[in-house]
Amino acid sequence: MISKQKVAELIYERIEELDNGLFVVTLTISSMNKINIELDKHVGNVSVSDCMSVSRNVEHNLDREEQDFELHVSSAGLDQGLRVFAQYKKNIGRDVKVKLNEGGKFEGTMIDATPEQITLQTTRKEKIEGRKKKETIVEDLVFTMDQIKETKIVISFK
């Protein structure tokens, strides 16, 4: 089986050379030597040339004669949940949906993120006693990372 450490070294070697804010979201290698790499950027989006550059560095430095492999390099999709802290940090200020391990679901704007927790600002309309119209209630909710099952970006076409 191909060494995960060797592949990671090749990825980070190219990321350092590019010096454009790329980071690894996931790196998996199956028992059949299928290598999957997902990338993201601290600012902006991952380009096709970013993926090609990382792919070429990995492919050209592994010997297919020694061990055959299949290589897939892609950007982290919007349909996937956030998986590493750098993704949380990048998406501060965006609307997200948070599912908790114990079943709760919340939607709001992520206003802060640390490696330990995130803060979500939610708004809701609520009837206040003695008032005719519903009032907007803004609430900041803090969730620790171990409470969170999944965090996804809300895609809006407004």
C-alpha positions in Angstrom: 0.0 0.0 0.0 1.2 3.5 -0.8 2.3 5.5 2.3 -0.1 8.2 3.4 2.9 10.1 4.9 4.7 10.1 1.5 1.6 11.4 -0.3 1.1 14.1 2.3 4.7 15.2 2.0 4.2 15.5 -1.8 1.0 17.5 -1.4 2.4 19.9 1.2 5.6 20.3 -0.9 3.4 21.6 -3.8 1.2 23.7 -1.5 4.2 25.5 -0.1 5.5 26.1 -3.7 2.2 27.6 -4.8 1.9 29.7 -1.6 -1.7 30.7 -2.4 -3.6 29.7 0.7 -4.4 26.0 -0.2 -4.9 23.5 2.5 -5.9 19.8 2.7 -9.4 19.0 3.8 -9.1 15.2 3.4 -6.5 12.7 2.3 -7.5 9.0 2.0 -5.9 6.0 0.5 -7.9 2.8 0.1 -6.5 -0.7 0.3 -6.7 -0.7 -3.5 -4.4 2.4 -3.7 -7.1 4.8 -4.6 -5.9 8.2 -3.4 -8.5 10.9 -2.8 -7.4 14.4 -2.0 -9.7 17.3 -1.2 -8.4 20.8 -1.2 -9.7 24.2 -0.1 -8.3 27.7 0.1 -8.2 30.2 3.0 -9.4 33.0 0.7 -11.3 32.4 -2.6 -11.8 29.1 -4.4 -9.7 26.3 -5.5 -8.9 26.4 -9.2 -8.5 23.6 -11.7 -4.9 24.5 -12.0 -4.4 24.2 -8.2 -5.8 20.6 -8.4 -3.7 19.8 -11.5 -0.5 21.1 -9.9 -1.0 19.0 -6.7 -2.0 16.0 -8.8 1.0 16.2 -11.0 3.4 16.5 -8.0 1.9 13.4 -6.4 1.7 11.4 -9.7 5.2 12.3 -10.9 6.9 11.4 -7.6 5.2 8.0 -7.1 6.4 5.0 -9.1 3.5 3.2 -10.9 6.0 0.4 -11.7 6.4 -0.2 -8.0 2.7 0.2 -7.1 -0.2 1.0 -9.3 -2.6 3.7 -8.0 -5.6 5.8 -8.9 -5.5 9.5 -8.0 -8.3 12.0 -7.6 -7.7 15.6 -6.6 -10.6 17.9 -6.1 -11.9 21.0 -4.3 -14.1 20.5 -1.2 -17.6 20.8 -2.5 -20.3 23.1 -1.1 -22.6 20.1 -0.7 -20.1 18.6 1.8 -20.1 19.7 5.4 -17.3 21.6 6.9 -14.7 19.2 8.2 -11.6 21.1 9.3 -11.1 24.2 11.4 -9.7 26.2 8.4 -13.0 25.7 6.6 -14.9 27.1 9.7 -12.6 30.1 9.9 -12.9 30.8 6.1 -16.7 30.8 6.3 -17.2 33.2 9.2 -19.9 35.6 8.2 -21.7 33.0 6.0 -25.1 31.4 6.7 -24.8 27.8 7.8 -27.0 24.9 9.0 -25.7 23.1 12.1 -26.9 19.6 13.0 -26.1 18.4 16.5 -25.2 14.9 17.6 -28.2 14.9 19.9 -30.7 15.8 17.1 -31.1 19.6 17.1 -30.9 21.7 14.0 -30.0 25.4 13.8 -29.6 27.8 11.0 -27.9 31.2 11.2 -24.8 33.3 10.5 -21.6 31.9 11.8 -20.0 34.9 13.6 -17.1 33.2 15.3 -15.1 30.0 15.1 -12.3 28.6 17.2 -10.8 25.1 17.2 -13.0 24.4 20.2 -16.4 26.0 19.3 -18.4 28.1 16.9 -20.9 30.9 17.5 -24.1 31.1 15.5 -26.3 34.2 15.3 -29.9 33.3 14.8 -33.0 35.4 14.2 -36.6 34.6 14.7 -40.0 36.4 15.0 -41.7 36.0 18.3 -45.0 37.4 19.7 -44.2 39.6 22.7 -47.1 40.0 25.2 -48.7 43.4 25.0 -47.5 44.1 21.5 -49.5 43.7 18.2 -46.6 42.8 15.9 -44.1 40.0 16.2 -40.6 41.2 17.3 -37.4 40.0 15.8 -35.3 38.2 18.4 -31.5 37.9 17.7 -29.7 35.2 19.7 -26.1 34.1 19.7 -25.7 30.3 20.2 -22.4 28.7 21.0 -21.7 25.0 20.1 -18.6 23.1 21.0 -17.1 21.1 18.1 -17.8 17.8 19.9 -21.6 18.7 20.0 -21.6 19.2 16.2 -22.5 16.4 13.9 -22.4 18.4 10.7 -22.1 22.0 9.5 -23.1 23.0 6.0 -23.0 26.3 4.1 -26.5 27.5 3.1 -26.5 28.0 -0.6 -28.5 31.1 -1.6 -29.4 32.2 -5.1 -30.7 35.7 -4.2 
